[in-house]
Amino acid sequence: GYGGSFLYDNGAGGSSSVRFRPDLPASGSYAVYAWWYAHSSRATNVPIDINHAGGTATVTMNQQINGGQWYLLGTYSFTAAR
């Protein structure tokens, strides 16, 4: 993880989820990144839903590769928190 903490579902078989709600100071386009540790025991089909101003985009990630770095999921428009 980043900052010394991370979440792990301990092999729950896809029944776990986490929600991150950023406190955005202004409406606009923001790059969305994810970070994971790659390992052969990780899932190859992790769905990441990005709820943005235009709807929901789902990006499916293979967490057996590209780990140990910030990975760009895309750039999306968001409305500032009020």
ChimeraX attribute file (.defattr): number of C-alpha atoms within 10 A of each C-alpha:
attribute: neighborCount
match mode: 1-to-1
recipient: residues
	/A:1	15
	/A:2	11
	/A:3	5
	/A:4	5
	/A:5	6
	/A:6	10
	/A:7	9
	/A:8	10
	/A:9	11
	/A:10	7
	/A:11	11
	/A:12	8
	/A:13	8
	/A:14	11
	/A:15	7
	/A:16	10
	/A:17	10
	/A:18	7
	/A:19	8
	/A:20	6
	/A:21	7
	/A:22	8
	/A:23	9
	/A:24	13
	/A:25	10
	/A:26	11
	/A:27	12
	/A:28	12
	/A:29	13
	/A:30	13
	/A:31	10
	/A:32	13
	/A:33	12
	/A:34	14
	/A:35	16
	/A:36	21
	/A:37	14
	/A:38	16
	/A:39	13
	/A:40	9
	/A:41	9
	/A:42	15
	/A:43	17
	/A:44	13
	/A:45	13
	/A:46	14
	/A:47	15
	/A:48	17
	/A:49	12
	/A:50	17
	/A:51	14
	/A:52	15
	/A:53	14
	/A:54	10
	/A:55	10
	/A:56	12
	/A:57	15
	/A:58	12
	/A:59	13
	/A:60	13
	/A:61	17
	/A:62	16
	/A:63	19
	/A:64	16
	/A:65	15
	/A:66	15
	/A:67	16
	/A:68	12
	/A:69	14
	/A:70	14
	/A:71	14
	/A:72	11
	/A:73	17
	/A:74	12
	/A:75	12
	/A:76	18
	/A:77	15
	/A:78	17
	/A:79	14
	/A:80	13
	/A:81	11
	/A:82	7
